[in-house]
């Protein structure tokens, strides 16, 4: 099973990307978990290499892809 990767962010604790399903999993610091569907791999790679992951997430991922809240 794939593992979550801890990241430097003020709002996100860790993330995981499934290359087979193109699903991007986000675990926020407030313990909410989300899955974003049909996220191209280049978006994940760009997110991971961005200097400001919060800004990248809000501008390029949030509200751009179908999402499902997994837990609160």
N, C-alpha and C positions, 0 to 999 in steps of 0.2 A: 504494500500500500504506500502511496505517496505521503510525504511528510510536509507539514507546514513549515514555512521559512519565516523566522523572526525578521522584522524590518525596523528601520529607524523612521518613526512617524509619530505625530502627536495624537492621531486618532485611530491608527490601525496597529494591531499587535503582530499579526502574522498573516501570511497568504499561502495559497497553494494553487497551482495550475495543472489541470489535467489535459494533456496534449491530445488524447484520443477523443474526448468529448468537447474540447474547447471550453471547459468550464473553469472560471476563475473564482476561487473561494477566498473570502475575506473575513477575518476575525477581528472585529473592532475592539478597542480597549474598554468599551462599556459592555463587553461580553456578548454583543450581538454578532451573529454569524450570517453571512449572505453568500449566495451562489449567483454568479453572473454567467449567462449562457451565450454560446456562440461568439466568444471573445477570441479574435485572431491572436495567434501566438506572438506576432510582432507587437501587439498592444501590451501583452504581459512582459515581454523583453524590455520594451520602452519604459514601462512602469518600474521594473526592477532597476533599471539604470538611471532613472531620473533622480535629480538632486532633491526635489521636493515631491515626495510621494503623495502627500495629502493633496497638493494642488493638481498633480497629474490624475489622481483618482477622481477628484471632483470634476475636472474639465474633460477627461477622456473616457471615463468608465461609468461613473454614476449617472443614471438616467439616459445612458446611451445604449445599454444592453438590457435585455430582459433579465430581471432579477427576482430572487425568491429569498425571503427571510427564513433562515433555517432554525434559529433559536434566539432567545432574548436573555 
